[in-house]
Amino acid sequence: MLLGGEKANIKQVAVITRNLKFNKLLSSILADWRFFAVEDLSAAKVIFAERGIELPAHNAQVIWLSPMPLAEENFLETPICLTALYHLLETQLFPTPRRHVRIAMEIDIDLKVDDTWYDGSLVSLSDRGGRIACTPQMPRSKSLNVAVKLAGRVLRIPAKVLYYIPAGDFPGRSHPHIGVLFKSSDGHEFEMLRRFIVKTCIERACAREEIHRTDPCLSWLDVPEDPWSTSAD
C-alpha cells in the first residue's frame, strides 16, 4: 500500500497553456479529483501543455492540448472531454485505473429496500454508482431502489449493494455507508448522469476560481448544456 506522501507525489501534475485563467480552472478541477497541480515540472508525473509551447527539461509524460488530432504524440483534443482526461490520467498513473469520474455530494435521498422506504444521504456519485450514508445494515448484493433529485430532476434508479462500512470505521462517520452499483436498463440514464457530473465539476471549479460561465477560457472544455436533454450527444 502506498503511504500518503508517496501517493501524493504520484498524483502531481502540471498545466501549462498561454491562458492563465484556464490553467487555474483546470488545476481546480484536477484538485477535486485529488490530483495536485505543481509549478515545478521536475516534480510532475504528467504535464498537460498547450501544443506549440516549448517546455524546459523534464521527465514527465506530456499530454498535448491541441485543437486538431496529432499523429504520433499523446494528446487531448480541445475542447477537452473531462471523462477522457480523467481516464487518461488514471491510465497514466495507476496500474488499476478507475473508469468513472466521481464527485462528492451532500444530498438527501430515499431508499426503497424490499417494501420499506428509508432516508439516506448521497455522499459520492459516479455515472455508475455511488456511496450512501444510511441507517439500515444491508448485505452485499442486496437489491434496492434509489430516488434522488439532481439539478431539478428526480431520478429513480434500481441498484445493488457492493459493500457495507459500519458506522465508526472512519473518524467522523456517524452512520454506516454502503456502496451501490446502479442497475438501470436505460443506457441513456447513465449518459445523463455522466453529463451532470461533468457539468458539476466545471461549475464548482468556476465558483472556486470566480470565473464567470461565459468566460472565454471555458472554450477549452466540452461543457454540457443541459445534462437531461434527450437530444444531447
N, C-alpha and C positions, 0 to 999 in steps of 0.2 A: 504494500500500500504506500502511496506517495504521502510524504509529510506535507503539512500546509505550505511551507516555504517553497518546497520543490514543485508542488503543483502550481503555485502562483507563478513561478518562473516559467514553467512550460506554457502558461496561458498569456504570456506577454506578447503584444502585437504592436505594430506601428501603422499610422495612417498618414500618408504624405500626398497631398494634392496642392494645387495653387489656390484652391478655395478654402480659406481658413475656417469659415463658418461650417462648411461641410465636414472638415476634419473634426471639429468639435461635435457635430451631430453624430457622425458615425462612431466616434470614440465613446459617446454616451450610450449609444445602442449596444455596442460591444460590452460596455461595463455592466449593463443589465444582464448580459449572458455570462458574466464573470470572466470576461477576457479583459486584460488590463493594457490600455494604450500607454506606450512609453515613447519618449523622445530620443533616447539613446538607441540607435539601430543595432548596436552590438549586443543589446540585451533582448532584442525582439526575436521571436521564433518565426513569425510571419509578418511580412510588410505588404500593406495594401498601398500601391503607388499609382498615381496618375501616369498613364502612358506618355512618354516623352520627357519625363523628369529624369535627370541624371542623378543616380544615387551614389553616396560615398561607399567605401569598402564595408562589407558586412558578411555575415554567414547565414542570414535568414532566407527563408523561402519567399520569393517575391510573387505577389499576385497583382498583375497589371490591371488597372481600371481603364477600360477603353470603350469608345462608342462603336467600335467595329470589332468583329472577331479577329483573333490573332492566330496564325497558323501553327507556330511551334512553341508558344510560351503559355504558361498558366495565366489565365485572365478571367475577369468578370466583366461582362458587357454592361455598359450603362444605358438606361437606368438599371440600377442593381436590384436584383431579386433577393430579398433578405433570406429567404429559405435556402437559396443556392449558396449564399455567403456563409450561412450557419453550417450547412452540411460540409462545405469546403474546409472551413476551419476545423471542424470536428475530425474530418478525414486526415487533415494535415498533422494534427497534434495528438491524436489518441488512437490506440490500436483497435478500440471498440467504439466507434463514433456513434453519438446519438443522431437520430434521423429527424427529429421534430423539435422545432423551437418551442420553448416553454416560457411562460410569463407568470410572475407572482400575481396573485389576486387576493381579494378580501371581499367575497360576495356571498350573501346568504342564498342557500339553495334548498330545495325539497328533495328528499329521497324516498322512493317507494320500495320497500322491501317486503316481499310477499304481498299481503294486503294492508300493510301498515305504512303510514307516512311519518317521516322523521325530519327534523330540522338539521341542517348541516351548513358548513361554510367551505366554499371552494377556495383553496389557498394556492393552487398551482394548476395551470391549464396548458395543454398542447392540443393540436387538432385531433389527436387520437386517444386522449385520456386526461386524467387529472388526479390531483391529490385533494382529499376532502377531510376536514375535521368534523367528527360526528360522535354521537354518544353510543349507539349500539355496536356491539362487537360482531364482526362479520367474518366468516371463514373465507379462505381463498377459493375462488371460482364461484362465489355466491352471485347470483343474478340480482340486479336491481334496476330501477329507473331513476334518472337524474332530471330534474326540472330546474333550469337556470335562466335568468333574464340577463342578456348581454346586449348592451347598446340599443335598448328598446325592443329587443326581440326575445320572446320566450322560446327556448329550445327544450324539447323533451327527448332524451336520448337513452336508449337501453344500454346497460353497461355490465361489466363483470369485475369482481374484486380480484386484483392482482396480489395485494399484500395488505397486512394489517399491522400497525405500530401502536402498541399500548400507550396510554397517557403516561407522561413522566419519563419516557425513554430518552427524551432530549430536554435540556433546560428550557423552561418557559412553556412547555407543551402541556396544557391542562386537559385536553381532550384527545382521545385516540384519533389516529389518522388512517385512512385507507387510500390505497392507490387503485384507480379503476381504469379499465380499458373500455373505450366506447365501442359498442357493437351495432351501430346504426347500419341498416341495409341501404341507406341512401348515400351514395358516394358524394353527391353534391353537398351534403351536410358537412362532411369533412373539409371540403374546399372552402365553404363559407367560414368555418372555424379558423382555417389557416389564414384567410384574408383578414378576419377580425384580429387575430394575434399579430400579424404583420403591421396592420394599421395602428394597433395599440402600442406596439414597440416604438413606432415612429412618433406618434403623438406624445408619448411620455418623454421621449428624448427632446422633442421640440419644447415642451413645457419646462424641462430642467434647464435647457440652454437658452430659454427665452427667444426662440426662433419662431417667427410667425409662419403659419401654414402656407402662406403664399410666397414665402421667401424663395428666390431662385435656386438656392442650394439644394432644395428638395427635388430639383430636376435630376439629381444624381441617383435618386431612388425610385423604384417602381412602387408607387403609393396606391393601394386600393382605394377607390372612391367609396362605393357602398358595399361592405362585406356581404350583405344579404341579397344583393341583386342576383337574380337567376340568369341574367344575360352577361354577367362578368365572365372573363376568360378564366 
